């Protein structure tokens, strides 16, 4: 995470658009929130497993469970909602490729605000699931009486992840085969759209694969291992969201480092002026015309 934020601070290493920069920072922050509170919960469980002698102390304190569970869910929802905001931002950038840089400077701030509000509302609406007096052994668990709601949520998120991946692939293919733009600004924006769409495809694939494996594992455990005394331990082992919070920053670093050279080469190619043939003569004529005005 620290490496991702350090790489993010280099102006040559991140996308040109300020909107996508803001959304990438929000995505990193969501990963950091999830990773931080997940680590806190795991360290606490490890400590009490070594030093407690009373079996009743294995259950988490009520306030600790609520706080860690809420922030873990907040980070999880924030990752998904930020991905949606990034897809919306790229759709707008693709549709308004000729005027996007001038007309949509505040879109990133607006989408980030919507992400924060929507994530807070999701966490607030789901708070009733953990609000009762339930004894939990780790911060990831939820009451068995709410398993139906969780299964429905898994199904909705899985369909949503598939739609997100299909949308990002469509954006990438559309920008890849788009006709050559006339102005330098629109040509550069088209290159930005293509590069960022590729990055979104990578993020979407990571989220879809890890969440699909997690959802299938949880469904299998509830259907086939529901009476197993080690069920809680199996569920905790099958929780793959921390893998997402690691892979997203890592994949971003690798992608940005590889695209840095391609960006500079592409910019050099767009700035080169042809000097031969009819197009070369038109370029020289335009330069001389500006000089004699």
Helices and strands as residue ranges (DSSP letters): H 2-8, G 11-13, H 18-51, G 55-58, H 62-95, H 100-103, H 107-125, G 126-129, G 144-146, H 147-176, H 184-224, H 231-237, H 241-271, H 277-292
